[in-house]
Every structure is written in C-alpha cells, then in structure tokens.
Amino acid sequence: MRKLLAILATLAFLGAAFLGWCFREATSDPVVRRAEVAMPGLAQPLKIVLLSDIHVGTAAMGPKRLGRIVAQVNALKPDLVVIAGDFIFGHDPQGAAKLGPAMVEPLRALRAPLGVTAVLGNHDYWTGAQAVRAQLVRAGVTVLENSAALRGPVALGGISDDFSGHADVRATMQAARALDRPIVLVTHSPDVAPDLPADAHLLLAGHTHCGQVTLFGHPVAPEVSRYGARYRCGLVSEGERTVVVTAGLGTSAVPFRLGARPDVWLLTLVPAAIAPSQKAR
C-alpha cells in the first residue's frame, strides 16, 4: 500500500509540475519573431507589428500582462500595429460587454505613427461584436471589416473572419485597390489565403495559436483550419504570396500552452528591388 501511495504521489506531483509548466508558458512574455518581406510596388520600408488572439477572459490574460506586452511592442518602435482579432474569449453573447473593458486601457497605450488597426475574430462575433467595436474605439484602435484604409505606403485591407462566416474577400480587395498602393491584408483565420487574387502579396493572420498545446510537433486538439497544418504557424511562402500566422498572445479553452509559445511578429516590408526574398528568424 505504501508503495502504491508513493507512486500515486509521484504521478500527482509530475502532473502538477507539467500543468504548471504549461501555464507558465501560456503566461510568458511573447517571443518576438522577425521577418523581412519584399513587397512589389512598395515605395519605402515599413515596420509592422502583428498581434492576435489576446483572449481577455481566461486566466492566461489580464490587464497587467497585456500592459507588459504593450510596452514590449512599443519598444520595437513599429510604424504600424495590426491586431488580427479574438480580443475576447468565450461563447457568451454578453461576454464582450463583461470582459472587454479590461483591455481598453492597456491597448490605449500602444504607440505607432500610422496607428493601430484591427479586425474581429470568431470569438469577438460570438461574444458581442458591437461591444468589441465600441471598446476598441475607446482604445484608439481602428476596426476594418471587409474594408481598407491607407496606412503610409500601403493599402491595409481588413477581411472579416472566415471561421465565423463574415469574410468578404471581393469587397475588401475592391476597397484596397481603390487606394492605389501595394496591398497588405489582415484577417483572423488564415483560411482565406488560397482564394486571394494575385495582387494580394501579404496576408497577416492568427486564430490557430500554432496548435497551442503540441506534443512532438503535433497539436493535441483538432486543427482549426480546413487546410490542416498548411497555415498552422509562422511564415508560409506560396509563390508570390506570403502568409504570416502568429501564435497569438492568449489561449482558448484551457490557459495552457506547450510547444507553441506566445509571439508577436515584427515584419519589415521592403521594396522588392532591395530584398527579392523573404527572411524569417
């Protein structure tokens, strides 16, 4: 009996240590991933920081941690900050009204000469898109929904979330083309990528959490993309198009991460004549 109790105690300790490690990884400061992307037609370099999946409402994300992340982003001195949706966590239709106010002050502190622009994610639509929009306005964040805006040397198009059925690629591209600049697109789910036209050279996305909890490189939970692992994580080059999928900052469901640390991307867009290929590190 004593031997059995000792084994059970050891297993309990190891289990608790494992969960503690996963929680620590989920709440760690994000890794800064950097890439240089050549953009045809670009007149001057542009530094963009990509964030996603804040998921206020879980134990992994509160205003203090979000404030630290904002300071980390500001230290990168980006020209433009882009947030690819899922500010809130959950399915409660009133969830955004309850949880969203906690993110307003931290996000208001983001600093970039060309501003902060965002799209909504599936959780934002599920928990109350109107409330999320209002909170982001209070935080000084511009929301694009199947529309576009001029941001320095690029036209930034925001495609609404495909996972929840709100995406309209055609309307977004029409709005972006009207601005007569190289087009950068941002959306929540990367699954719109195969349907993009040839002049959409760069797509920024989130949603996948890079698997969030992975064992030996394979996610424990089912893939959230209908393309499987194709757009699960990182920089994906497909012909003339680059897709960048961030692991995001928060978590979905359990407040754990393993093998998929939170990250932000610092993307330096350069004229194609200067850097004819993509580099990531």
Salt bridges, closest charged atoms under 4 A:
ASP29 OD1 - ARG68 NE 3.78
ASP53 OD1 - HIS55 NE2 3.47
ASP53 OD1 - HIS188 NE2 3.86
ASP53 OD1 - HIS209 NE2 3.20
ASP86 OD2 - HIS55 NE2 3.33
ASP86 OD2 - HIS188 NE2 3.13
ASP92 OD2 - LYS98 NZ 2.83
GLU105 OE2 - ARG108 NH1 2.33
GLU145 OE2 - ARG133 NE 2.67
ASP162 OD2 - ARG226 NH1 2.82
ASP191 OD2 - ARG226 NH1 3.61
ASP199 OD2 - ARG177 NE 2.78
GLU223 OE2 - ARG232 NH2 2.41
GLU238 OE2 - ARG230 NE 2.84
ASP263 OD2 - ARG33 NE 2.83
